[in-house]
Amino acid sequence: SIKMDLLHSNGVLIIQHLQRDYRAYQDFLNFMSHVGDPRNIFSIYFPLWFQLNQVVGTKMIWVAVIGDWFNLIFKWILFGHRPYWWVQETMIYPNQSSPCLEQFPITCETGPGSPSGHAMGSSCVWYVMVTAALSYTVRWKDKSAVTLHRLTWSFLWSIFWIIQISVCISRVFIATHFPHQVVLGVFAGILVAEAFEHTPAIQTASLRVYIKTNLFLFIFALGFYLSLKLLDIDLLWSVPKAKKWCANPDWINIDTTPFAGLVRNLGALFGLGLGINSEMFITSCKGKNSCKISFRILCIAASLATLQLYNFVKIPTHTEYLFYILSFCKSAAMPLTVVALVPYCVHSLMRTTEKKLN
């Protein structure tokens, strides 16, 4: 406990240093925090990669969902505090002279802080993207191509670490994580992504496998929560702290609670399984048009445009259980749109155009 308090106090000093010396970069750091938001995986990264390479896109969803599930379990086990409430409650500062940490609209996360979900989600998904891009160059055999591969390897991994470091600094800057929490998140995300590099079975998973996986993840998490609750251990202990110490009550969002993230991820995985095993996917993405560049570009553009419309769909938050149900449905609709609905519509449009030209 004393060692952890020292680690937290040193982290607070780093946060104060960042907030004092990096004021000019506030907008950039806030932007990088949004870049690391796990929700961008489903609305931006996945639509792009799935239409370019279905294997990579499928792996991306699995890595994001399983990684975020592990992040939830780790958070419940580690009981990590967040800086913006820890400085208000710790007793290590004499004469109640607790440091003043500035808060922002994205500071008031309600779940436990360790490991960082943003850092973990960002590292695991970018790891998938970098390794996928390098897989195209590793096959090159001639000498000039090998040199190009090495340069590409250095460039992409440099970009990877620049992004991860930026996301980590941004999460520390807004006082929502301690430095050790973001570092733990980055390396945990890499481990999850590397594990899926050796799990090819997800590419041929049936709808039954997706449903069984969803049920296992949900039942395990719920069972873990209820079991500890019977032992008088409240795994939602962080929510009251967030509500108490957040500078602005309007910054508290039910979407950041532990179960909200779980439901959102389970919905995305179910939507992916439903889409990949649908007749629309087989007709469009396995047909002759699927190899055409024009088909893929149209699918990317239509998917990104359609998914941005989902941002305008606001889920009511007055009833918690209704929120979770509607959040699951919305999350399932997003990969289903990318995998099946949009490609099928583009395929039908191209086929109609070809018939008219003939």
C-alpha positions as semicolon CSV with decimal commas, in nm:
position;residue;x (nm);y (nm);z (nm)
1;S;0,000;0,000;0,000
2;I;0,284;0,241;0,085
3;K;0,463;0,155;-0,241
4;M;0,142;0,211;-0,438
5;D;0,088;0,548;-0,268
6;L;0,441;0,649;-0,365
7;L;0,377;0,535;-0,722
8;H;0,056;0,739;-0,729
9;S;0,218;1,048;-0,579
10;N;0,501;1,033;-0,834
11;G;0,237;0,997;-1,103
12;V;0,060;1,309;-0,975
13;L;0,388;1,502;-1,005
14;I;0,417;1,390;-1,368
15;I;0,056;1,494;-1,437
16;Q;0,118;1,838;-1,282
17;H;0,434;1,875;-1,492
18;L;0,244;1,784;-1,810
19;Q;-0,046;2,018;-1,735
20;R;0,194;2,304;-1,659
21;D;0,442;2,265;-1,944
22;Y;0,223;2,128;-2,222
23;R;-0,060;2,382;-2,214
24;A;0,015;2,479;-2,575
25;Y;-0,042;2,120;-2,682
26;Q;-0,373;2,080;-2,498
27;D;-0,586;2,047;-2,813
28;F;-0,342;1,797;-2,965
29;L;-0,333;1,584;-2,650
30;N;-0,712;1,587;-2,624
31;F;-0,726;1,482;-2,990
32;M;-0,484;1,193;-2,926
33;S;-0,702;1,080;-2,638
34;H;-0,991;1,058;-2,885
35;V;-0,765;0,869;-3,129
36;G;-0,714;0,605;-2,861
37;D;-1,087;0,577;-2,790
38;P;-1,181;0,208;-2,841
39;R;-1,506;0,314;-3,011
40;N;-1,306;0,439;-3,310
41;I;-1,210;0,078;-3,380
42;F;-1,565;-0,004;-3,484
43;S;-1,649;0,322;-3,662
44;I;-1,322;0,400;-3,847
45;Y;-1,047;0,136;-3,842
46;F;-1,266;-0,169;-3,894
47;P;-1,463;-0,035;-4,198
48;L;-1,138;0,058;-4,371
49;W;-0,956;-0,266;-4,311
50;F;-1,243;-0,508;-4,359
51;Q;-1,307;-0,387;-4,714
52;L;-0,935;-0,401;-4,793
53;N;-0,866;-0,733;-4,624
54;Q;-1,144;-0,932;-4,458
55;V;-0,897;-1,145;-4,260
56;V;-0,742;-0,837;-4,097
57;G;-1,081;-0,674;-4,037
58;T;-1,217;-0,986;-3,868
59;K;-0,907;-1,021;-3,652
60;M;-0,935;-0,654;-3,554
61;I;-1,283;-0,698;-3,406
62;W;-1,183;-1,014;-3,217
63;V;-0,870;-0,848;-3,078
64;A;-1,061;-0,534;-2,977
65;V;-1,344;-0,727;-2,808
66;I;-1,131;-0,984;-2,625
67;G;-0,875;-0,718;-2,533
68;D;-1,141;-0,491;-2,385
69;W;-1,293;-0,788;-2,199
70;F;-0,956;-0,867;-2,041
71;N;-0,920;-0,497;-1,963
72;L;-1,248;-0,509;-1,771
73;I;-1,145;-0,818;-1,572
74;F;-0,803;-0,667;-1,494
75;K;-0,967;-0,344;-1,379
76;W;-1,193;-0,536;-1,143
77;I;-0,896;-0,732;-1,004
78;L;-0,644;-0,448;-0,971
79;F;-0,878;-0,184;-0,819
80;G;-0,679;0,096;-0,981
81;H;-0,759;0,453;-0,877
82;R;-0,776;0,745;-1,117
83;P;-0,574;1,060;-1,046
84;Y;-0,864;1,306;-1,045
85;W;-1,029;1,137;-0,748
86;W;-0,722;0,984;-0,579
87;V;-0,568;1,325;-0,498
88;Q;-0,892;1,421;-0,321
89;E;-0,904;1,116;-0,096
90;T;-0,545;1,017;-0,019
91;M;-0,401;1,094;0,325
92;I;-0,034;1,113;0,220
93;Y;-0,034;1,491;0,165
94;P;0,022;1,687;0,489
95;N;-0,217;1,956;0,614
96;Q;-0,471;1,871;0,344
97;S;-0,247;2,034;0,081
98;S;-0,355;1,802;-0,198
99;P;-0,237;1,894;-0,550
100;C;-0,479;2,062;-0,786
101;L;-0,525;1,866;-1,108
102;E;-0,714;2,026;-1,393
103;Q;-1,007;1,826;-1,533
104;F;-1,150;1,816;-1,885
105;P;-1,479;1,694;-2,038
106;I;-1,316;1,355;-2,111
107;T;-1,149;1,321;-1,770
108;C;-1,434;1,172;-1,570
109;E;-1,418;0,805;-1,662
110;T;-1,624;0,605;-1,414
111;G;-1,449;0,268;-1,422
112;P;-1,130;0,169;-1,235
113;G;-0,810;0,305;-1,385
114;S;-0,570;0,012;-1,425
115;P;-0,487;-0,081;-1,695
116;S;-0,583;0,200;-1,931
117;G;-0,851;0,086;-2,175
118;H;-0,759;0,355;-2,430
119;A;-0,392;0,257;-2,427
120;M;-0,474;-0,114;-2,441
121;G;-0,728;-0,075;-2,723
122;S;-0,500;0,152;-2,923
123;S;-0,194;-0,072;-2,893
124;C;-0,372;-0,398;-2,979
125;V;-0,549;-0,258;-3,286
126;W;-0,249;-0,067;-3,420
127;Y;-0,038;-0,379;-3,363
128;V;-0,280;-0,570;-3,587
129;M;-0,267;-0,299;-3,854
130;V;0,113;-0,271;-3,856
131;T;0,172;-0,647;-3,868
132;A;-0,090;-0,678;-4,144
133;A;0,080;-0,409;-4,353
134;L;0,422;-0,567;-4,303
135;S;0,292;-0,909;-4,406
136;Y;0,265;-0,778;-4,762
137;T;0,632;-0,677;-4,778
138;V;0,790;-0,971;-4,594
139;R;0,738;-1,197;-4,898
140;W;0,959;-0,985;-5,120
141;K;1,276;-1,175;-5,206
142;D;1,503;-0,960;-5,423
143;K;1,769;-0,744;-5,257
144;S;1,610;-0,403;-5,326
145;A;1,276;-0,529;-5,197
146;V;1,435;-0,660;-4,877
147;T;1,586;-0,316;-4,819
148;L;1,246;-0,157;-4,880
149;H;1,089;-0,400;-4,634
150;R;1,340;-0,303;-4,366
151;L;1,272;0,066;-4,423
152;T;0,898;0,003;-4,414
153;W;0,938;-0,203;-4,095
154;S;1,128;0,079;-3,925
155;F;0,883;0,344;-4,046
156;L;0,563;0,160;-3,943
157;W;0,690;0,058;-3,600
158;S;0,811;0,414;-3,542
159;I;0,460;0,537;-3,625
160;F;0,317;0,271;-3,393
161;W;0,523;0,385;-3,096
162;I;0,471;0,755;-3,167
163;I;0,095;0,699;-3,160
164;Q;0,107;0,485;-2,843
165;I;0,329;0,733;-2,660
166;S;0,104;1,021;-2,768
167;V;-0,209;0,839;-2,651
168;C;-0,041;0,756;-2,318
169;I;0,072;1,114;-2,261
170;S;-0,275;1,243;-2,346
171;R;-0,444;1,009;-2,098
172;V;-0,202;1,114;-1,826
173;F;-0,236;1,483;-1,920
174;I;-0,614;1,485;-1,868
175;A;-0,567;1,324;-1,523
176;T;-0,767;1,013;-1,600
177;H;-0,470;0,772;-1,567
178;F;-0,142;0,738;-1,383
179;P;0,170;0,671;-1,596
180;H;0,206;0,308;-1,482
181;Q;-0,157;0,240;-1,587
182;V;-0,105;0,348;-1,948
183;V;0,223;0,157;-1,975
184;L;0,051;-0,157;-1,847
185;G;-0,231;-0,100;-2,097
186;V;0,005;-0,073;-2,395
187;F;0,190;-0,397;-2,323
188;A;-0,128;-0,586;-2,231
189;G;-0,278;-0,482;-2,565
190;I;0,030;-0,602;-2,754
191;L;0,010;-0,941;-2,580
192;V;-0,356;-0,985;-2,675
193;A;-0,288;-0,888;-3,037
194;E;0,012;-1,122;-3,059
195;A;-0,199;-1,409;-2,924
196;F;-0,446;-1,364;-3,211
197;E;-0,162;-1,376;-3,463
198;H;-0,159;-1,749;-3,382
199;T;-0,537;-1,804;-3,374
200;P;-0,648;-1,862;-3,736
201;A;-0,968;-2,041;-3,628
202;I;-1,153;-1,711;-3,587
203;Q;-1,156;-1,668;-3,967
204;T;-1,381;-1,971;-4,014
205;A;-1,593;-1,936;-3,701
206;S;-1,962;-2,013;-3,745
207;L;-2,247;-1,808;-3,601
208;R;-2,278;-2,069;-3,327
209;V;-1,917;-2,005;-3,224
210;Y;-1,983;-1,631;-3,208
211;I;-2,292;-1,685;-2,993
212;K;-2,111;-1,927;-2,760
213;T;-1,821;-1,684;-2,725
214;N;-2,059;-1,399;-2,646
215;L;-2,239;-1,607;-2,384
216;F;-1,912;-1,717;-2,223
217;L;-1,774;-1,364;-2,201
218;F;-2,100;-1,228;-2,058
219;I;-2,163;-1,511;-1,811
220;F;-1,803;-1,509;-1,686
221;A;-1,800;-1,131;-1,632
222;L;-2,143;-1,129;-1,469
223;G;-2,060;-1,434;-1,257
224;F;-1,733;-1,276;-1,147
225;Y;-1,918;-0,958;-1,050
226;L;-2,196;-1,139;-0,860
227;S;-1,955;-1,376;-0,683
228;L;-1,752;-1,089;-0,541
229;K;-2,069;-0,900;-0,457
230;L;-2,174;-1,197;-0,239
231;L;-1,840;-1,152;-0,061
232;D;-1,937;-0,788;-0,001
233;I;-1,687;-0,662;-0,261
234;D;-1,845;-0,397;-0,482
235;L;-1,678;-0,396;-0,824
236;L;-1,861;-0,075;-0,912
237;W;-1,689;0,112;-0,627
238;S;-1,536;0,358;-0,873
239;V;-1,866;0,501;-1,000
240;P;-1,956;0,689;-0,675
241;K;-1,600;0,826;-0,658
242;A;-1,626;0,957;-1,014
243;K;-1,961;1,122;-0,943
244;K;-1,829;1,276;-0,621
245;W;-1,505;1,424;-0,749
246;C;-1,578;1,509;-1,112
247;A;-1,559;1,886;-1,155
248;N;-1,871;1,895;-1,373
249;P;-2,161;1,650;-1,326
250;D;-2,241;1,680;-1,698
251;W;-1,910;1,509;-1,777
252;I;-2,025;1,186;-1,610
253;N;-2,146;0,948;-1,880
254;I;-2,306;0,606;-1,833
255;D;-2,126;0,503;-2,152
256;T;-1,798;0,487;-1,957
257;T;-1,922;0,244;-1,690
258;P;-1,773;-0,110;-1,690
259;F;-2,089;-0,288;-1,803
260;A;-2,151;-0,036;-2,082
261;G;-1,816;-0,128;-2,239
262;L;-1,890;-0,499;-2,197
263;V;-2,230;-0,473;-2,367
264;R;-2,089;-0,258;-2,647
265;N;-1,817;-0,510;-2,727
266;L;-2,044;-0,813;-2,710
267;G;-2,281;-0,640;-2,950
268;A;-1,998;-0,573;-3,196
269;L;-1,881;-0,934;-3,188
270;F;-2,234;-1,065;-3,237
271;G;-2,290;-0,825;-3,528
272;L;-1,969;-0,943;-3,693
273;G;-2,071;-1,308;-3,660
274;L;-2,419;-1,236;-3,790
275;G;-2,281;-1,046;-4,088
276;I;-2,008;-1,290;-4,189
277;N;-2,248;-1,584;-4,179
278;S;-2,526;-1,407;-4,370
279;E;-2,637;-1,468;-4,728
280;M;-2,579;-1,100;-4,808
281;F;-2,211;-1,133;-4,721
282;I;-2,169;-1,451;-4,926
283;T;-2,347;-1,296;-5,225
284;S;-2,157;-0,967;-5,224
285;C;-1,814;-1,018;-5,063
286;K;-1,760;-1,363;-5,210
287;G;-1,889;-1,279;-5,558
288;K;-1,707;-1,161;-5,868
289;N;-1,742;-0,792;-5,778
290;S;-1,551;-0,838;-5,452
291;C;-1,215;-0,832;-5,633
292;K;-1,283;-0,501;-5,806
293;I;-1,114;-0,190;-5,667
294;S;-1,425;0,015;-5,742
295;F;-1,636;-0,220;-5,529
296;R;-1,402;-0,188;-5,232
297;I;-1,372;0,190;-5,258
298;L;-1,750;0,228;-5,275
299;C;-1,790;-0,004;-4,975
300;I;-1,536;0,193;-4,772
301;A;-1,696;0,527;-4,853
302;A;-2,050;0,404;-4,793
303;S;-1,954;0,226;-4,469
304;L;-1,776;0,527;-4,321
305;A;-2,060;0,760;-4,420
306;T;-2,327;0,528;-4,282
307;L;-2,147;0,467;-3,954
308;Q;-2,115;0,841;-3,895
309;L;-2,494;0,855;-3,897
310;Y;-2,496;0,617;-3,600
311;N;-2,333;0,896;-3,398
312;F;-2,656;1,091;-3,426
313;V;-2,851;0,805;-3,269
314;K;-2,867;0,897;-2,902
315;I;-2,957;0,615;-2,665
316;P;-3,178;0,719;-2,369
317;T;-2,995;0,692;-2,039
318;H;-3,278;0,736;-1,790
319;T;-3,328;0,357;-1,762
320;E;-3,003;0,165;-1,719
321;Y;-3,122;-0,173;-1,845
322;L;-3,286;-0,016;-2,151
323;F;-2,961;0,166;-2,222
324;Y;-2,766;-0,161;-2,216
325;I;-3,012;-0,336;-2,449
326;L;-3,018;-0,052;-2,700
327;S;-2,639;-0,015;-2,677
328;F;-2,600;-0,384;-2,763
329;C;-2,832;-0,346;-3,063
330;K;-2,655;-0,032;-3,188
331;S;-2,313;-0,194;-3,151
332;A;-2,430;-0,508;-3,335
333;A;-2,571;-0,297;-3,618
334;M;-2,237;-0,131;-3,693
335;P;-2,031;-0,437;-3,804
336;L;-2,343;-0,587;-3,961
337;T;-2,371;-0,274;-4,174
338;V;-2,003;-0,290;-4,277
339;V;-1,993;-0,665;-4,341
340;A;-2,329;-0,735;-4,502
341;L;-2,569;-0,446;-4,564
342;V;-2,338;-0,198;-4,738
343;P;-2,152;-0,454;-4,958
344;Y;-2,483;-0,610;-5,059
345;C;-2,628;-0,271;-5,159
346;V;-2,312;-0,179;-5,352
347;H;-2,312;-0,522;-5,520
348;S;-2,677;-0,482;-5,622
349;L;-2,611;-0,132;-5,755
350;M;-2,313;-0,245;-5,962
351;R;-2,503;-0,543;-6,098
352;T;-2,795;-0,321;-6,200
353;T;-2,558;-0,077;-6,369
354;E;-2,386;-0,359;-6,559
355;K;-2,723;-0,492;-6,684
356;K;-2,820;-0,149;-6,812
357;L;-2,490;-0,110;-6,996
358;N;-2,531;-0,451;-7,158
